[in-house]
Amino acid sequence: MGATGSKLEKALGDQFPEGERYFGLENFGNTCYCNSVLQALYFCVPFREQLLEYYGNIKNPGDIEENLLTCLAELFMQISTQKKKTGVVAPKRFVQRVKKENELFRGYMHQDAHEFLNFLLNELVDILEKEANSSKGSKEHSSPSEKIPNGIHVPQANGVRKEPLVTWVHKNFQGILTNETKCLRCETVTARDETFLDLSLDIEQNSSITSCLKNFSSTETLNAEDKFFCDKCCSLQEAQKRMKIKKPPHILVIHLKRFKYMEQLGRYKKLSYRVVFPLELKLTNTMEDADCEYSLFGVVVHVGSGPNHGHYVSLVKSHNHWLFFDDENVEMIDESAVQTSFGSAQEYASNTDHGYILFYESLAANSDR
């Protein structure tokens, strides 16, 4: 532990960022899926800062009921307030809480990092929404005048505000997709918005994130058994359907669908396809006029040949340095090392390190990377 820490400190020397901490996380028996995601989230600076601010606003932490949000905040606080610059922290309480909340993660089996990230973000949102609703309920109970903010009555549905609550988790990760369907008979376009916290993309051999995003937004024709019921025509009609990004998020999380169910095998198979992801990404399939520019700051990498075994590590950019996190081990790496996790051009290659979840930060929101 000490040797790893001193090696990293030596490598950074006087370039070690002021106030930053680089700590490995202990593995409690196949908890690398959790550790790799936690490292990517810790170095998602806006998320970390808002989580620590949330924790700082809790007047008596000992009085509140423990949940996944408080456990995560405690862990991030524990890392950020360490006296040493490097070392190892045991996320025991957080891991125990995860297992208590979700039976999927209770055993010692190999788990899916994307499923864990999805569960974690949605759980944090649920906790924040419940807290906001309970504090709003108590305020309304004690002070009826507060029901009318700025003198404008907000429509209520069963005592709950109709607008969905936007938490700081939403502000970081949530984007909006628009699902457009155009009837080929009357040419009426029906649009339906839906929110997302990450984008799951189908992948192809020797492709790129840009081409995967283009395929995600490509036009699909609905015909034969898949015809669309057009309200204007009052009947099933052939139609064209496509998905576009209406509002891109500040933090764009892209999940590459590397595990595919193969009918002929009757099981899931890992796709080791080479998918190039750039350090700087331009989102062109948005409904906004200007392209949205993003910078890569985190990659959760799946190491191994199959879906039910293997290992997860993460590559993280912090203060213009790239770092490699493998449970307790933390090393400085060269930026070019990111390319080794693009995937393999041949199916049976010796390198089994494949980028699985990508974390991009909007350059508009990005000030210190």
TORKOL-4160 file (C-alpha; in steps of 0.2 Angstrom, whole numbers, padded with zeros to 4 digits, m for minus):
369
<pt num="1" X="0000" Y="0000" Z="0000"/>
<pt num="2" X="0014" Y="0012" Z="0005"/>
<pt num="3" X="0025" Y="0007" Z="m0010"/>
<pt num="4" X="0010" Y="0010" Z="m0022"/>
<pt num="5" X="0006" Y="0027" Z="m0014"/>
<pt num="6" X="0024" Y="0033" Z="m0014"/>
<pt num="7" X="0027" Y="0027" Z="m0032"/>
<pt num="8" X="0012" Y="0037" Z="m0038"/>
<pt num="9" X="0017" Y="0052" Z="m0028"/>
<pt num="10" X="0035" Y="0051" Z="m0035"/>
<pt num="11" X="0028" Y="0049" Z="m0053"/>
<pt num="12" X="0017" Y="0065" Z="m0051"/>
<pt num="13" X="0030" Y="0074" Z="m0041"/>
<pt num="14" X="0027" Y="0093" Z="m0039"/>
<pt num="15" X="0013" Y="0091" Z="m0051"/>
<pt num="16" X="0002" Y="0082" Z="m0038"/>
<pt num="17" X="m0014" Y="0092" Z="m0039"/>
<pt num="18" X="m0017" Y="0103" Z="m0023"/>
<pt num="19" X="m0030" Y="0095" Z="m0012"/>
<pt num="20" X="m0033" Y="0080" Z="m0023"/>
<pt num="21" X="m0033" Y="0062" Z="m0016"/>
<pt num="22" X="m0029" Y="0046" Z="m0026"/>
<pt num="23" X="m0035" Y="0031" Z="m0016"/>
<pt num="24" X="m0038" Y="0013" Z="m0021"/>
<pt num="25" X="m0053" Y="0004" Z="m0015"/>
<pt num="26" X="m0052" Y="m0013" Z="m0006"/>
<pt num="27" X="m0061" Y="m0028" Z="m0015"/>
<pt num="28" X="m0073" Y="m0038" Z="m0004"/>
<pt num="29" X="m0074" Y="m0053" Z="m0015"/>
<pt num="30" X="m0079" Y="m0049" Z="m0033"/>
<pt num="31" X="m0084" Y="m0031" Z="m0029"/>
<pt num="32" X="m0073" Y="m0024" Z="m0043"/>
<pt num="33" X="m0089" Y="m0019" Z="m0053"/>
<pt num="34" X="m0093" Y="m0007" Z="m0038"/>
<pt num="35" X="m0075" Y="0000" Z="m0036"/>
<pt num="36" X="m0073" Y="0004" Z="m0054"/>
<pt num="37" X="m0089" Y="0014" Z="m0055"/>
<pt num="38" X="m0086" Y="0022" Z="m0039"/>
<pt num="39" X="m0069" Y="0029" Z="m0045"/>
<pt num="40" X="m0077" Y="0036" Z="m0061"/>
<pt num="41" X="m0090" Y="0044" Z="m0051"/>
<pt num="42" X="m0078" Y="0051" Z="m0038"/>
<pt num="43" X="m0068" Y="0060" Z="m0052"/>
<pt num="44" X="m0084" Y="0066" Z="m0060"/>
<pt num="45" X="m0080" Y="0083" Z="m0051"/>
<pt num="46" X="m0097" Y="0091" Z="m0052"/>
<pt num="47" X="m0106" Y="0076" Z="m0045"/>
<pt num="48" X="m0093" Y="0074" Z="m0031"/>
<pt num="49" X="m0094" Y="0092" Z="m0026"/>
<pt num="50" X="m0113" Y="0092" Z="m0025"/>
<pt num="51" X="m0113" Y="0075" Z="m0015"/>
<pt num="52" X="m0101" Y="0083" Z="m0002"/>
<pt num="53" X="m0111" Y="0099" Z="m0001"/>
<pt num="54" X="m0127" Y="0088" Z="0002"/>
<pt num="55" X="m0117" Y="0079" Z="0016"/>
<pt num="56" X="m0111" Y="0095" Z="0023"/>
<pt num="57" X="m0129" Y="0102" Z="0024"/>
<pt num="58" X="m0134" Y="0087" Z="0036"/>
<pt num="59" X="m0133" Y="0095" Z="0053"/>
<pt num="60" X="m0132" Y="0079" Z="0063"/>
<pt num="61" X="m0126" Y="0065" Z="0052"/>
<pt num="62" X="m0128" Y="0053" Z="0067"/>
<pt num="63" X="m0147" Y="0057" Z="0068"/>
<pt num="64" X="m0152" Y="0053" Z="0050"/>
<pt num="65" X="m0157" Y="0036" Z="0044"/>
<pt num="66" X="m0143" Y="0027" Z="0034"/>
<pt num="67" X="m0146" Y="0025" Z="0016"/>
<pt num="68" X="m0136" Y="0022" Z="0000"/>
<pt num="69" X="m0134" Y="0041" Z="m0002"/>
<pt num="70" X="m0127" Y="0044" Z="0015"/>
<pt num="71" X="m0116" Y="0029" Z="0013"/>
<pt num="72" X="m0109" Y="0036" Z="m0003"/>
<pt num="73" X="m0107" Y="0053" Z="0004"/>
<pt num="74" X="m0098" Y="0046" Z="0019"/>
<pt num="75" X="m0086" Y="0036" Z="0008"/>
<pt num="76" X="m0082" Y="0052" Z="m0003"/>
<pt num="77" X="m0080" Y="0062" Z="0012"/>
<pt num="78" X="m0068" Y="0049" Z="0019"/>
<pt num="79" X="m0057" Y="0049" Z="0003"/>
<pt num="80" X="m0057" Y="0068" Z="0001"/>
<pt num="81" X="m0052" Y="0072" Z="0019"/>
<pt num="82" X="m0038" Y="0059" Z="0020"/>
<pt num="83" X="m0021" Y="0066" Z="0027"/>
<pt num="84" X="m0011" Y="0056" Z="0015"/>
<pt num="85" X="m0012" Y="0060" Z="m0003"/>
<pt num="86" X="m0013" Y="0042" Z="m0009"/>
<pt num="87" X="m0017" Y="0025" Z="m0001"/>
<pt num="88" X="m0032" Y="0012" Z="0001"/>
<pt num="89" X="m0049" Y="0015" Z="0008"/>
<pt num="90" X="m0061" Y="0000" Z="0012"/>
<pt num="91" X="m0079" Y="0005" Z="0006"/>
<pt num="92" X="m0086" Y="m0009" Z="0017"/>
<pt num="93" X="m0101" Y="0001" Z="0024"/>
<pt num="94" X="m0106" Y="0006" Z="0006"/>
<pt num="95" X="m0104" Y="m0012" Z="m0001"/>
<pt num="96" X="m0115" Y="m0019" Z="0014"/>
<pt num="97" X="m0128" Y="m0006" Z="0010"/>
<pt num="98" X="m0129" Y="m0010" Z="m0008"/>
<pt num="99" X="m0131" Y="m0029" Z="m0004"/>
<pt num="100" X="m0144" Y="m0024" Z="0009"/>
<pt num="101" X="m0154" Y="m0014" Z="m0004"/>
<pt num="102" X="m0153" Y="m0025" Z="m0019"/>
<pt num="103" X="m0152" Y="m0044" Z="m0018"/>
<pt num="104" X="m0144" Y="m0045" Z="m0036"/>
<pt num="105" X="m0128" Y="m0039" Z="m0028"/>
<pt num="106" X="m0128" Y="m0050" Z="m0012"/>
<pt num="107" X="m0118" Y="m0065" Z="m0018"/>
<pt num="108" X="m0100" Y="m0066" Z="m0023"/>
<pt num="109" X="m0104" Y="m0069" Z="m0041"/>
<pt num="110" X="m0097" Y="m0058" Z="m0055"/>
<pt num="111" X="m0109" Y="m0043" Z="m0057"/>
<pt num="112" X="m0112" Y="m0031" Z="m0071"/>
<pt num="113" X="m0105" Y="m0013" Z="m0069"/>
<pt num="114" X="m0118" Y="m0005" Z="m0079"/>
<pt num="115" X="m0132" Y="m0013" Z="m0070"/>
<pt num="116" X="m0124" Y="m0007" Z="m0054"/>
<pt num="117" X="m0122" Y="0011" Z="m0060"/>
<pt num="118" X="m0140" Y="0011" Z="m0066"/>
<pt num="119" X="m0146" Y="0005" Z="m0049"/>
<pt num="120" X="m0135" Y="0017" Z="m0040"/>
<pt num="121" X="m0141" Y="0033" Z="m0049"/>
<pt num="122" X="m0159" Y="0028" Z="m0049"/>
<pt num="123" X="m0158" Y="0024" Z="m0030"/>
<pt num="124" X="m0150" Y="0041" Z="m0026"/>
<pt num="125" X="m0163" Y="0050" Z="m0036"/>
<pt num="126" X="m0177" Y="0041" Z="m0027"/>
<pt num="127" X="m0169" Y="0045" Z="m0010"/>
<pt num="128" X="m0168" Y="0064" Z="m0015"/>
<pt num="129" X="m0186" Y="0064" Z="m0021"/>
<pt num="130" X="m0192" Y="0057" Z="m0005"/>
<pt num="131" X="m0183" Y="0069" Z="0005"/>
<pt num="132" X="m0189" Y="0084" Z="m0005"/>
<pt num="133" X="m0207" Y="0078" Z="m0004"/>
<pt num="134" X="m0206" Y="0075" Z="0015"/>
<pt num="135" X="m0198" Y="0092" Z="0018"/>
<pt num="136" X="m0211" Y="0100" Z="0006"/>
<pt num="137" X="m0225" Y="0091" Z="0015"/>
<pt num="138" X="m0220" Y="0097" Z="0032"/>
<pt num="139" X="m0217" Y="0115" Z="0025"/>
<pt num="140" X="m0235" Y="0115" Z="0017"/>
<pt num="141" X="m0242" Y="0109" Z="0034"/>
<pt num="142" X="m0234" Y="0122" Z="0044"/>
<pt num="143" X="m0235" Y="0137" Z="0032"/>
<pt num="144" X="m0250" Y="0136" Z="0019"/>
<pt num="145" X="m0244" Y="0152" Z="0011"/>
<pt num="146" X="m0229" Y="0143" Z="0005"/>
<pt num="147" X="m0239" Y="0133" Z="m0007"/>
<pt num="148" X="m0239" Y="0148" Z="m0019"/>
<pt num="149" X="m0221" Y="0152" Z="m0024"/>
<pt num="150" X="m0219" Y="0169" Z="m0032"/>
<pt num="151" X="m0237" Y="0172" Z="m0031"/>
<pt num="152" X="m0241" Y="0159" Z="m0044"/>
<pt num="153" X="m0251" Y="0144" Z="m0040"/>
<pt num="154" X="m0243" Y="0128" Z="m0045"/>
<pt num="155" X="m0256" Y="0115" Z="m0051"/>
<pt num="156" X="m0257" Y="0101" Z="m0039"/>
<pt num="157" X="m0261" Y="0083" Z="m0043"/>
<pt num="158" X="m0267" Y="0073" Z="m0027"/>
<pt num="159" X="m0257" Y="0085" Z="m0017"/>
<pt num="160" X="m0241" Y="0083" Z="m0027"/>
<pt num="161" X="m0234" Y="0095" Z="m0039"/>
<pt num="162" X="m0236" Y="0090" Z="m0057"/>
<pt num="163" X="m0219" Y="0095" Z="m0063"/>
<pt num="164" X="m0206" Y="0081" Z="m0059"/>
<pt num="165" X="m0193" Y="0086" Z="m0046"/>
<pt num="166" X="m0176" Y="0089" Z="m0054"/>
<pt num="167" X="m0162" Y="0084" Z="m0041"/>
<pt num="168" X="m0144" Y="0088" Z="m0043"/>
<pt num="169" X="m0141" Y="0070" Z="m0049"/>
<pt num="170" X="m0153" Y="0074" Z="m0063"/>
<pt num="171" X="m0144" Y="0091" Z="m0067"/>
<pt num="172" X="m0128" Y="0081" Z="m0069"/>
<pt num="173" X="m0133" Y="0065" Z="m0079"/>
<pt num="174" X="m0151" Y="0068" Z="m0086"/>
<pt num="175" X="m0154" Y="0071" Z="m0104"/>
<pt num="176" X="m0169" Y="0071" Z="m0115"/>
<pt num="177" X="m0173" Y="0060" Z="m0130"/>
<pt num="178" X="m0186" Y="0063" Z="m0143"/>
<pt num="179" X="m0194" Y="0048" Z="m0151"/>
<pt num="180" X="m0201" Y="0055" Z="m0168"/>
<pt num="181" X="m0214" Y="0044" Z="m0178"/>
<pt num="182" X="m0219" Y="0050" Z="m0195"/>
<pt num="183" X="m0235" Y="0042" Z="m0203"/>
<pt num="184" X="m0231" Y="0038" Z="m0221"/>
<pt num="185" X="m0249" Y="0041" Z="m0226"/>
<pt num="186" X="m0253" Y="0058" Z="m0219"/>
<pt num="187" X="m0235" Y="0063" Z="m0214"/>
<pt num="188" X="m0241" Y="0068" Z="m0197"/>
<pt num="189" X="m0226" Y="0068" Z="m0185"/>
<pt num="190" X="m0229" Y="0062" Z="m0167"/>
<pt num="191" X="m0215" Y="0066" Z="m0155"/>
<pt num="192" X="m0213" Y="0059" Z="m0137"/>
<pt num="193" X="m0200" Y="0064" Z="m0125"/>
<pt num="194" X="m0191" Y="0053" Z="m0113"/>
<pt num="195" X="m0177" Y="0056" Z="m0100"/>
<pt num="196" X="m0161" Y="0046" Z="m0099"/>
<pt num="197" X="m0147" Y="0045" Z="m0087"/>
<pt num="198" X="m0136" Y="0035" Z="m0099"/>
<pt num="199" X="m0136" Y="0030" Z="m0117"/>
<pt num="200" X="m0135" Y="0011" Z="m0121"/>
<pt num="201" X="m0127" Y="0009" Z="m0139"/>
<pt num="202" X="m0127" Y="m0006" Z="m0150"/>
<pt num="203" X="m0109" Y="m0009" Z="m0157"/>
<pt num="204" X="m0102" Y="m0016" Z="m0173"/>
<pt num="205" X="m0084" Y="m0023" Z="m0177"/>
<pt num="206" X="m0072" Y="m0009" Z="m0181"/>
<pt num="207" X="m0083" Y="0005" Z="m0178"/>
<pt num="208" X="m0083" Y="0021" Z="m0168"/>
<pt num="209" X="m0094" Y="0030" Z="m0155"/>
<pt num="210" X="m0099" Y="0043" Z="m0168"/>
<pt num="211" X="m0105" Y="0029" Z="m0180"/>
<pt num="212" X="m0114" Y="0020" Z="m0165"/>
<pt num="213" X="m0123" Y="0036" Z="m0161"/>
<pt num="214" X="m0128" Y="0039" Z="m0179"/>
<pt num="215" X="m0135" Y="0021" Z="m0179"/>
<pt num="216" X="m0144" Y="0025" Z="m0163"/>
<pt num="217" X="m0153" Y="0040" Z="m0172"/>
<pt num="218" X="m0155" Y="0032" Z="m0189"/>
<pt num="219" X="m0172" Y="0031" Z="m0196"/>
<pt num="220" X="m0182" Y="0014" Z="m0195"/>
<pt num="221" X="m0197" Y="0009" Z="m0205"/>
<pt num="222" X="m0211" Y="0002" Z="m0196"/>
<pt num="223" X="m0221" Y="m0010" Z="m0208"/>
<pt num="224" X="m0229" Y="m0027" Z="m0209"/>
<pt num="225" X="m0232" Y="m0033" Z="m0191"/>
<pt num="226" X="m0224" Y="m0017" Z="m0184"/>
<pt num="227" X="m0236" Y="m0004" Z="m0191"/>
<pt num="228" X="m0239" Y="0011" Z="m0181"/>
<pt num="229" X="m0257" Y="0016" Z="m0176"/>
<pt num="230" X="m0259" Y="0034" Z="m0182"/>
<pt num="231" X="m0272" Y="0044" Z="m0172"/>
<pt num="232" X="m0275" Y="0055" Z="m0187"/>
<pt num="233" X="m0278" Y="0041" Z="m0200"/>
<pt num="234" X="m0287" Y="0031" Z="m0186"/>
<pt num="235" X="m0278" Y="0015" Z="m0192"/>
<pt num="236" X="m0262" Y="0006" Z="m0193"/>
<pt num="237" X="m0250" Y="0013" Z="m0205"/>
<pt num="238" X="m0232" Y="0012" Z="m0211"/>
<pt num="239" X="m0222" Y="0024" Z="m0203"/>
<pt num="240" X="m0204" Y="0030" Z="m0200"/>
<pt num="241" X="m0197" Y="0031" Z="m0183"/>
<pt num="242" X="m0181" Y="0039" Z="m0176"/>
<pt num="243" X="m0173" Y="0044" Z="m0159"/>
<pt num="244" X="m0164" Y="0061" Z="m0157"/>
<pt num="245" X="m0156" Y="0069" Z="m0142"/>
<pt num="246" X="m0167" Y="0084" Z="m0138"/>
<pt num="247" X="m0157" Y="0090" Z="m0123"/>
<pt num="248" X="m0139" Y="0083" Z="m0120"/>
<pt num="249" X="m0134" Y="0080" Z="m0102"/>
<pt num="250" X="m0119" Y="0089" Z="m0093"/>
<pt num="251" X="m0111" Y="0072" Z="m0090"/>
<pt num="252" X="m0114" Y="0060" Z="m0104"/>
<pt num="253" X="m0113" Y="0042" Z="m0099"/>
<pt num="254" X="m0112" Y="0029" Z="m0114"/>
<pt num="255" X="m0114" Y="0011" Z="m0111"/>
<pt num="256" X="m0107" Y="0000" Z="m0125"/>
<pt num="257" X="m0118" Y="m0016" Z="m0126"/>
<pt num="258" X="m0104" Y="m0028" Z="m0126"/>
<pt num="259" X="m0114" Y="m0043" Z="m0119"/>
<pt num="260" X="m0126" Y="m0050" Z="m0132"/>
<pt num="261" X="m0138" Y="m0065" Z="m0130"/>
<pt num="262" X="m0135" Y="m0077" Z="m0144"/>
<pt num="263" X="m0150" Y="m0088" Z="m0148"/>
<pt num="264" X="m0140" Y="m0102" Z="m0156"/>
<pt num="265" X="m0129" Y="m0103" Z="m0140"/>
<pt num="266" X="m0143" Y="m0101" Z="m0128"/>
<pt num="267" X="m0132" Y="m0089" Z="m0118"/>
<pt num="268" X="m0124" Y="m0072" Z="m0117"/>
<pt num="269" X="m0108" Y="m0069" Z="m0127"/>
<pt num="270" X="m0095" Y="m0055" Z="m0125"/>
<pt num="271" X="m0092" Y="m0044" Z="m0140"/>
<pt num="272" X="m0074" Y="m0039" Z="m0141"/>
<pt num="273" X="m0077" Y="m0028" Z="m0156"/>
<pt num="274" X="m0065" Y="m0013" Z="m0158"/>
<pt num="275" X="m0075" Y="0003" Z="m0155"/>
<pt num="276" X="m0065" Y="0018" Z="m0155"/>
<pt num="277" X="m0070" Y="0032" Z="m0143"/>
<pt num="278" X="m0062" Y="0049" Z="m0144"/>
<pt num="279" X="m0055" Y="0060" Z="m0130"/>
<pt num="280" X="m0065" Y="0074" Z="m0137"/>
<pt num="281" X="m0083" Y="0070" Z="m0144"/>
<pt num="282" X="m0094" Y="0080" Z="m0154"/>
<pt num="283" X="m0113" Y="0076" Z="m0153"/>
<pt num="284" X="m0121" Y="0079" Z="m0169"/>
<pt num="285" X="m0137" Y="0070" Z="m0168"/>
<pt num="286" X="m0145" Y="0083" Z="m0156"/>
<pt num="287" X="m0160" Y="0094" Z="m0160"/>
<pt num="288" X="m0150" Y="0109" Z="m0155"/>
<pt num="289" X="m0142" Y="0120" Z="m0168"/>
<pt num="290" X="m0124" Y="0119" Z="m0162"/>
<pt num="291" X="m0114" Y="0103" Z="m0159"/>
<pt num="292" X="m0111" Y="0098" Z="m0141"/>
<pt num="293" X="m0093" Y="0095" Z="m0137"/>
<pt num="294" X="m0088" Y="0083" Z="m0123"/>
<pt num="295" X="m0072" Y="0078" Z="m0115"/>
<pt num="296" X="m0068" Y="0060" Z="m0110"/>
<pt num="297" X="m0064" Y="0059" Z="m0091"/>
<pt num="298" X="m0068" Y="0041" Z="m0086"/>
<pt num="299" X="m0069" Y="0023" Z="m0094"/>
<pt num="300" X="m0075" Y="0008" Z="m0085"/>
<pt num="301" X="m0066" Y="m0007" Z="m0093"/>
<pt num="302" X="m0071" Y="m0025" Z="m0093"/>
<pt num="303" X="m0057" Y="m0037" Z="m0093"/>
<pt num="304" X="m0060" Y="m0055" Z="m0098"/>
<pt num="305" X="m0067" Y="m0066" Z="m0112"/>
<pt num="306" X="m0085" Y="m0069" Z="m0106"/>
<pt num="307" X="m0100" Y="m0060" Z="m0097"/>
<pt num="308" X="m0100" Y="m0071" Z="m0082"/>
<pt num="309" X="m0082" Y="m0069" Z="m0076"/>
<pt num="310" X="m0068" Y="m0057" Z="m0078"/>
<pt num="311" X="m0063" Y="m0041" Z="m0069"/>
<pt num="312" X="m0067" Y="m0022" Z="m0070"/>
<pt num="313" X="m0055" Y="m0008" Z="m0069"/>
<pt num="314" X="m0056" Y="0011" Z="m0072"/>
<pt num="315" X="m0046" Y="0024" Z="m0082"/>
<pt num="316" X="m0049" Y="0041" Z="m0075"/>
<pt num="317" X="m0043" Y="0058" Z="m0080"/>
<pt num="318" X="m0039" Y="0070" Z="m0066"/>
<pt num="319" X="m0031" Y="0087" Z="m0068"/>
<pt num="320" X="m0025" Y="0083" Z="m0086"/>
<pt num="321" X="m0017" Y="0066" Z="m0079"/>
<pt num="322" X="m0023" Y="0049" Z="m0083"/>
<pt num="323" X="m0024" Y="0036" Z="m0069"/>
<pt num="324" X="m0027" Y="0018" Z="m0069"/>
<pt num="325" X="m0038" Y="0011" Z="m0054"/>
<pt num="326" X="m0038" Y="m0008" Z="m0051"/>
<pt num="327" X="m0046" Y="m0010" Z="m0034"/>
<pt num="328" X="m0032" Y="m0006" Z="m0021"/>
<pt num="329" X="m0019" Y="m0002" Z="m0035"/>
<pt num="330" X="m0018" Y="0015" Z="m0042"/>
<pt num="331" X="m0005" Y="0020" Z="m0056"/>
<pt num="332" X="m0002" Y="0034" Z="m0067"/>
<pt num="333" X="m0003" Y="0030" Z="m0086"/>
<pt num="334" X="0000" Y="0039" Z="m0102"/>
<pt num="335" X="m0015" Y="0046" Z="m0112"/>
<pt num="336" X="m0011" Y="0034" Z="m0126"/>
<pt num="337" X="m0015" Y="0019" Z="m0114"/>
<pt num="338" X="m0034" Y="0023" Z="m0116"/>
<pt num="339" X="m0033" Y="0017" Z="m0134"/>
<pt num="340" X="m0029" Y="m0001" Z="m0128"/>
<pt num="341" X="m0047" Y="m0003" Z="m0122"/>
<pt num="342" X="m0055" Y="0001" Z="m0138"/>
<pt num="343" X="m0057" Y="m0018" Z="m0141"/>
<pt num="344" X="m0050" Y="m0031" Z="m0154"/>
<pt num="345" X="m0051" Y="m0031" Z="m0173"/>
<pt num="346" X="m0050" Y="m0050" Z="m0172"/>
<pt num="347" X="m0062" Y="m0060" Z="m0162"/>
<pt num="348" X="m0049" Y="m0071" Z="m0153"/>
<pt num="349" X="m0036" Y="m0058" Z="m0148"/>
<pt num="350" X="m0025" Y="m0059" Z="m0132"/>
<pt num="351" X="m0030" Y="m0042" Z="m0126"/>
<pt num="352" X="m0047" Y="m0044" Z="m0117"/>
<pt num="353" X="m0048" Y="m0026" Z="m0110"/>
<pt num="354" X="m0063" Y="m0018" Z="m0117"/>
<pt num="355" X="m0071" Y="m0001" Z="m0114"/>
<pt num="356" X="m0088" Y="m0004" Z="m0107"/>
<pt num="357" X="m0095" Y="0012" Z="m0099"/>
<pt num="358" X="m0088" Y="0029" Z="m0105"/>
<pt num="359" X="m0090" Y="0045" Z="m0095"/>
<pt num="360" X="m0089" Y="0062" Z="m0105"/>
<pt num="361" X="m0091" Y="0079" Z="m0097"/>
<pt num="362" X="m0098" Y="0094" Z="m0107"/>
<pt num="363" X="m0085" Y="0106" Z="m0112"/>
<pt num="364" X="m0097" Y="0120" Z="m0108"/>
<pt num="365" X="m0098" Y="0114" Z="m0090"/>
<pt num="366" X="m0080" Y="0108" Z="m0089"/>
<pt num="367" X="m0068" Y="0120" Z="m0082"/>
<pt num="368" X="m0054" Y="0110" Z="m0073"/>
<pt num="369" X="m0049" Y="0095" Z="m0082"/>
